Amino acid sequence: QVQLAEFGGGLVQAGGSLRLSCAASGSIFSINAMAWYRQAPGKQRELVASITSGGRTNYADFVKGRFTISGDNAKNTVYLQMNSLKPEDTAVYYCYGGGRGVYWGQGTQVTVSS
């Protein structure tokens, strides 16, 4: 079993920055990719960015050039650096871990005011 815990959400003005963290614990050897998803009210959950165990990254078009996903293997933590935030980035952000199983964190709220 894998546990994922997100940190770093909050309220920020448009144009500001936030960094989300996702700390993994448990059977982390079973994970070969991690990602950040988000879900805004009334909308489906969508992929924001992903990173493989080999360090390959992928971004949704709507965050390219603004968000950066990275990992620290020593700390079993994945980060999402979010810059130039827009009101439409407001959502609950979820950490995802995939491999032998599928694991989700509890989510952290990000609110961007105009």
MARZARO-198320 format. One line per 4 residues: number of its first residue (from 1); for each residue x, y, z of N, C-alpha, C. Coordinates in steps of 0.001 Angstrom, whole numbers. Layout:
BEGIN
NUM) X:Y:Z:X:Y:Z:X:Y:Z ~ ...;
! end
This chain:
BEGIN
1) 848:-1198:0:0:0:0:882:1246:0 ~ 380:2289:-637:1103:3558:-743:218:4664:-202 ~ 802:5554:561:96:6727:1044:725:7968:411 ~ -130:8873:-47:311:10125:-650:-279:11285:134;
5) 560:12227:512:101:13381:1290:543:14654:594 ~ -432:15505:262:-133:16763:-422:-16:17909:579 ~ 832:18867:230:1012:20066:1031:1194:21247:85 ~ 876:22428:577:1254:23631:-139:154:24399:-826;
9) -1066:23942:-756:-2145:24708:-1370:-2423:25984:-596 ~ -3280:26808:-1165:-3640:28037:-481:-4254:29042:-1412 ~ -4316:30284:-938:-4894:31396:-1692:-3779:32302:-2183 ~ -3829:32628:-3458:-2802:33485:-4042:-3461:34396:-5067;
13) -2878:35566:-5273:-3395:36468:-6295:-2927:36038:-7676 ~ -3687:36433:-8671:-3302:36143:-10047:-1898:36684:-10314 ~ -1114:35876:-11013:264:36235:-11289:1245:35720:-10255 ~ 733:35222:-9143:1579:34722:-8070:2021:33289:-8289;
17) 2692:32750:-7273:3252:31411:-7352:2912:30598:-6106 ~ 2854:29292:-6291:2715:28342:-5206:3522:27106:-5552 ~ 3973:26396:-4527:4619:25111:-4756:3890:24043:-3957 ~ 3429:23038:-4667:2784:21896:-4032:3802:20787:-3839;
21) 3638:20056:-2740:4488:18902:-2459:3614:17676:-2261 ~ 4129:16533:-2668:3440:15264:-2464:4460:14276:-1911 ~ 4259:13897:-669:5163:12966:-16:4582:11560:-58 ~ 5356:10624:-563:4919:9238:-673:5528:8401:443;
25) 4740:7483:961:5228:6567:1982:4592:5206:1764 ~ 5160:4207:2400:4648:2849:2236:5445:2097:1182 ~ 4742:1351:363:5387:498:-643:5718:1298:-1896 ~ 6573:2275:-1739:6859:3198:-2840:7593:2535:-3981;
29) 8194:1359:-3744:8890:658:-4816:7918:245:-5917 ~ 6620:229:-5589:5614:-175:-6567:5206:957:-7505 ~ 5716:2161:-7263:5349:3320:-8076:6384:3535:-9166 ~ 5940:3723:-10415:6885:4044:-11472:6552:5370:-12161;
33) 5493:6020:-11727:5165:7346:-12254:4303:8079:-11244 ~ 4462:9399:-11211:3616:10216:-10356:3131:11408:-11162 ~ 2051:11965:-10699:1449:13051:-11462:636:13952:-10536 ~ 300:15090:-11076:-642:16004:-10441:-1859:16126:-11355;
37) -3020:15981:-10760:-4295:16220:-11425:-4985:17369:-10698 ~ -6000:17924:-11338:-6797:18935:-10656:-8260:18782:-11048 ~ -9113:19248:-10156:-10548:19202:-10417:-11183:20483:-9912 ~ -11745:21228:-10843:-12467:22453:-10514:-13938:22114:-10298;
41) -14663:22959:-9561:-16087:22677:-9307:-16859:22491:-10607 ~ -17604:21414:-10677:-18428:21153:-11843:-17687:20612:-13051 ~ -16398:20359:-12895:-15602:19871:-14021:-14980:18513:-13685 ~ -14557:17826:-14734:-13892:16536:-14536:-12456:16739:-14071;
45) -11941:15734:-13410:-10541:15758:-13003:-9671:15688:-14261 ~ -8625:16510:-14304:-7773:16548:-15484:-6305:16482:-15093 ~ -5521:15896:-15992:-4086:15783:-15772:-3434:17149:-15928 ~ -2553:17475:-14982:-1791:18723:-15045:-365:18435:-15522;
49) 301:17501:-14863:1682:17177:-15205:2019:15811:-14632 ~ 2969:15137:-15261:3388:13826:-14790:4899:13693:-14889 ~ 5427:12749:-14114:6864:12476:-14146:7061:10986:-13904 ~ 7942:10382:-14685:8216:8966:-14519:9388:8773:-13561;
53) 9616:7533:-13183:10744:7238:-12297:12071:7567:-12978 ~ 12073:7597:-14308:13271:7951:-15051:13435:9448:-15266 ~ 12446:10220:-14782:12557:11669:-14871:11897:12299:-16087 ~ 11219:11483:-16901:10537:12045:-18064:9284:12776:-17604;
57) 9096:13978:-18115:7955:14796:-17708:6997:15042:-18861 ~ 5764:15327:-18491:4738:15631:-19473:3807:16666:-18857 ~ 3357:17625:-19693:2522:18706:-19188:1284:18875:-20051 ~ 202:19253:-19402:-975:19673:-20144:-667:20998:-20824;
61) -1265:21206:-21974:-990:22423:-22736:-1282:23683:-21925 ~ -2303:23628:-21072:-2715:24842:-20379:-1760:25242:-19248 ~ -728:24436:-18954:246:24818:-17924:1670:24891:-18462 ~ 1865:24536:-19708:3216:24571:-20270:3802:25970:-20168;
65) 5034:26015:-19681:5713:27285:-19528:5429:27980:-18209 ~ 4452:27477:-17460:4105:28095:-16174:4360:27153:-14996 ~ 4093:25864:-15172:4235:24891:-14095:5424:23978:-14372 ~ 6061:23526:-13306:7172:22576:-13422:6998:21465:-12395;
69) 7046:20233:-12876:6986:19082:-11978:8397:18546:-11786 ~ 8715:18154:-10565:10039:17612:-10273:9928:16620:-9138 ~ 10971:15815:-8991:10955:14808:-7942:12254:14777:-7172 ~ 12157:14394:-5914:13329:14205:-5062:13252:12776:-4547;
73) 14017:11894:-5162:13938:10480:-4806:14371:10232:-3362 ~ 15312:11009:-2884:15795:10820:-1511:14701:11115:-495 ~ 13811:12028:-852:12731:12404:61:11400:11767:-318 ~ 11399:10971:-1394:10154:10351:-1867:9063:11399:-2046;
77) 9447:12512:-2635:8536:13644:-2761:8538:14162:-4196 ~ 7357:14519:-4660:7193:15149:-5958:6659:16556:-5727 ~ 7145:17484:-6528:6754:18878:-6382:6061:19370:-7650 ~ 5229:20375:-7458:4654:21091:-8588:4835:22578:-8323;
81) 5778:23174:-9031:5994:24612:-8937:5051:25305:-9906 ~ 4207:26155:-9375:3196:26829:-10195:3471:28325:-10205 ~ 3788:28852:-11377:4058:30276:-11541:3009:30903:-12445 ~ 2952:32216:-12420:2008:32962:-13273:600:32390:-13161;
85) 166:32185:-11942:-1131:31569:-11719:-2271:32441:-12211 ~ -3301:31774:-12719:-4479:32441:-13243:-5715:32001:-12442 ~ -6751:32818:-12432:-7976:32410:-11727:-8498:31048:-12190 ~ -8321:30738:-13461:-8800:29449:-13976:-7972:28264:-13486;
89) -6881:28528:-12776:-6117:27437:-12156:-6727:27021:-10822 ~ -7736:27748:-10370:-8400:27409:-9118:-9019:26021:-9201 ~ -8644:25161:-8256:-9114:23779:-8261:-8561:23065:-7033 ~ -9061:21865:-6811:-8421:20961:-5867:-7373:20175:-6643;
93) -6164:20185:-6168:-5061:19500:-6831:-4772:18192:-6103 ~ -4705:17124:-6894:-4511:15786:-6352:-3185:15203:-6829 ~ -2512:14550:-5927:-1307:13791:-6267:-1714:12378:-6641 ~ -1092:11865:-7663:-1384:10516:-8183:-92:9728:-8261;
97) -183:8457:-7861:944:7552:-8019:478:6306:-8739 ~ 1236:5879:-9738:827:4709:-10507:1962:3724:-10682 ~ 1605:2482:-10839:2575:1407:-11029:1849:87:-10890 ~ 2162:-641:-9845:1439:-1889:-9590:7:-1614:-9155;
101) -226:-418:-8634:-1563:-16:-8231:-1783:1445:-8595 ~ -2930:1955:-8224:-3252:3369:-8456:-3529:4013:-7104 ~ -2856:5108:-6837:-2952:5738:-5532:-3225:7228:-5701 ~ -4053:7757:-4801:-4409:9175:-4827:-4199:9792:-3452;
105) -3784:11042:-3444:-3767:11801:-2221:-5143:12370:-1934 ~ -5261:13070:-814:-6563:13586:-390:-6928:14901:-1084 ~ -5959:15521:-1722:-6204:16769:-2433:-5868:17988:-1601 ~ -5481:19041:-2283:-5202:20315:-1621:-5799:21439:-2473;
109) -6457:22375:-1817:-7155:23440:-2523:-6188:24545:-2941 ~ -6282:24926:-4188:-5553:26088:-4712:-6593:27081:-5214 ~ -6550:28288:-4688:-7479:29333:-5085:-6687:30534:-5567 ~ -6981:30957:-6795:-6295:32106:-7387:-7312:33226:-7560;
113) -7069:34328:-6887:-7998:35452:-6960:-7580:36415:-8063 ~ -8579:37056:-8647:-8290:37990:-9759:-8018:39388:-9248;
! end
